[in-house]
Amino acid sequence: MTDEAHVHTYRTSLTWEGTTASGYQHYDRAHRLTAAPAAVGLDLTADPAFRGDPSRLNPEQLLVAAASSCQLLSFLAVAAAARLDVVSYRDEVEAVMPGDDPPMRITRIDLRPRIVLADTAAARPTDERLAHLCAVAHRECFIANSLTSEVVVTPAFSWVGDPGADAPIGT
């Protein structure tokens, strides 16, 4: 028996209106997602490869964003517990969905967080310790744990004041 106090339930509401009478090529892919109690909803569509509107988010992007966001939140929790002062976390994520390997699915998500930490009076943790904390965060990331896709985390750490610590990702 499950302890009800430890069960987290998530609900969303999705709406679409239109017609598919004219076939696959012609129906509108636009739809709206809400998730109470959040006041802001999302206007979504299909991936442009599947006739969606490129100006709107699509489910594949939401999946990738969820993996990135969950890793961020898990790492911040682990870092705070380890008494590390994380001052910046930026992630450029890439996911792949091969079209020639049925069933269609995202098979790999690469997270590449760039994490900047404040220099404190305490001794800096070793690179191995930082990598371990990132791995612990990955093990605790419930989105990654919910996926069958491979999720790879390749962090880069720097310290406030280090050259390039504030450089944009991709440089």
matplotlib code that plots the C-alpha trace (Angstrom):
import matplotlib.pyplot as plt

x = [0.0, 1.3, 1.5, -0.8, 1.3, 4.3, 2.4, 2.8, 0.1, 0.5, -2.4, -2.6, -5.4, -5.0, -7.4, -7.5, -10.2, -10.3, -11.0, -9.1, -11.6, -9.2, -6.5, -3.0, -1.6, -4.3, -5.3, -4.1, -1.5, -1.9, -3.2, -3.1, -1.8, -2.6, -1.4, -3.3, -2.5, -0.1, -1.8, 0.2, -0.6, 1.5, 0.5, 2.0, 2.2, 3.9, 7.6, 7.9, 9.0, 5.5, 3.8, 3.9, 4.4, 8.1, 7.1, 5.6, 7.1, 6.5, 6.3, 9.8, 11.2, 9.2, 10.6, 14.2, 13.5, 12.1, 15.3, 17.4, 15.3, 15.2, 19.0, 19.4, 17.1, 18.6, 22.1, 21.2, 19.8, 22.9, 25.2, 23.3, 23.5, 27.2, 27.5, 28.7, 27.7, 26.5, 26.0, 25.3, 24.1, 23.6, 22.8, 22.7, 20.9, 20.7, 18.5, 18.2, 15.2, 16.3, 13.7, 15.1, 14.9, 11.2, 9.4, 9.9, 11.4, 14.1, 17.0, 19.6, 19.6, 22.9, 23.0, 26.0, 25.7, 28.2, 28.3, 29.9, 30.7, 31.6, 35.0, 34.6, 37.0, 36.7, 38.9, 37.7, 36.3, 38.2, 37.1, 36.3, 34.1, 32.2, 31.8, 30.5, 27.9, 26.8, 26.4, 24.4, 22.1, 21.7, 20.8, 18.2, 16.7, 13.2, 12.7, 15.9, 14.7, 11.4, 12.8, 14.0, 16.2, 19.9, 20.5, 24.2, 25.4, 28.7, 29.3, 31.9, 32.7, 34.4, 34.8, 33.7, 36.6, 38.0, 38.6, 35.6, 33.3, 30.8, 31.4, 28.3, 27.9, 29.4, 32.6]
y = [0.0, 3.4, 6.2, 8.9, 11.7, 10.6, 10.3, 13.4, 13.7, 16.0, 17.1, 19.0, 20.0, 20.0, 21.5, 21.4, 22.4, 22.0, 19.3, 16.5, 16.0, 17.3, 14.8, 14.8, 17.6, 20.1, 20.0, 22.6, 21.3, 24.2, 23.3, 24.7, 23.2, 24.4, 23.0, 24.4, 26.2, 27.9, 30.9, 30.7, 28.2, 27.0, 27.4, 24.3, 22.7, 19.7, 19.8, 21.6, 18.2, 17.1, 20.1, 22.2, 25.9, 26.7, 29.8, 27.6, 25.0, 21.3, 18.2, 17.1, 20.5, 20.2, 16.8, 18.1, 21.2, 19.0, 16.9, 20.1, 21.8, 18.8, 18.3, 22.0, 21.7, 18.4, 19.9, 23.0, 20.9, 18.7, 21.7, 23.5, 20.4, 20.2, 23.9, 25.0, 28.4, 28.0, 31.5, 30.6, 27.5, 27.6, 24.6, 24.1, 20.8, 18.7, 15.6, 13.3, 11.4, 9.1, 8.7, 5.3, 3.5, 2.7, 3.4, 7.1, 8.4, 10.6, 8.2, 10.5, 13.8, 15.6, 18.1, 20.3, 22.6, 25.3, 25.8, 28.8, 28.6, 31.4, 31.2, 30.9, 30.9, 27.1, 24.9, 24.4, 21.0, 18.9, 18.3, 14.7, 15.9, 18.3, 15.6, 13.3, 15.8, 16.3, 12.5, 12.3, 15.1, 13.1, 9.9, 12.0, 13.7, 12.2, 13.2, 11.3, 8.4, 8.4, 8.2, 5.3, 7.7, 7.9, 11.2, 12.2, 15.0, 16.6, 19.5, 22.2, 24.0, 27.3, 29.8, 33.4, 35.5, 32.7, 33.6, 32.6, 32.0, 34.4, 33.7, 32.8, 29.1, 28.1, 30.2]
z = [0.0, -0.9, 1.6, 0.1, 1.6, -0.5, -3.8, -6.1, -8.8, -11.8, -14.0, -17.2, -19.4, -23.2, -25.7, -29.5, -32.0, -35.7, -38.3, -39.7, -42.5, -45.2, -44.2, -42.6, -44.7, -43.7, -40.1, -37.6, -35.1, -32.7, -29.2, -25.7, -22.5, -19.0, -15.7, -12.7, -10.4, -12.9, -14.5, -17.6, -20.3, -23.3, -26.9, -28.6, -31.9, -33.7, -34.6, -38.0, -39.5, -38.7, -40.2, -37.0, -36.6, -35.9, -33.8, -31.1, -28.7, -29.4, -27.2, -28.1, -26.9, -23.7, -23.0, -23.5, -21.5, -18.6, -18.6, -18.4, -15.8, -13.6, -13.7, -12.8, -9.8, -8.7, -8.9, -7.0, -4.2, -4.1, -4.2, -1.5, 0.8, 0.1, 1.0, -2.4, -3.7, -7.2, -8.8, -12.4, -14.3, -18.1, -20.2, -23.9, -24.6, -27.6, -28.2, -31.2, -32.6, -35.4, -38.1, -39.2, -35.8, -35.0, -32.9, -33.2, -29.9, -28.6, -28.0, -26.4, -24.6, -24.0, -21.2, -21.1, -18.1, -17.5, -13.8, -12.0, -8.3, -5.9, -4.4, -0.6, 2.3, 2.4, 0.3, -3.3, -3.9, -6.3, -9.9, -8.9, -6.1, -8.4, -11.0, -8.2, -7.1, -10.6, -11.0, -7.7, -9.0, -12.2, -10.2, -8.3, -11.3, -11.5, -15.2, -16.2, -14.1, -15.9, -19.4, -21.5, -23.5, -22.6, -20.7, -20.7, -18.5, -19.3, -16.9, -17.1, -13.8, -13.2, -10.4, -10.2, -11.6, -13.7, -17.4, -19.4, -16.4, -17.8, -21.5, -23.5, -24.2, -27.4, -27.1]

ax = plt.figure().add_subplot(projection="3d")
ax.plot(x, y, z, "-o")
ax.set_aspect("equal")
plt.show()
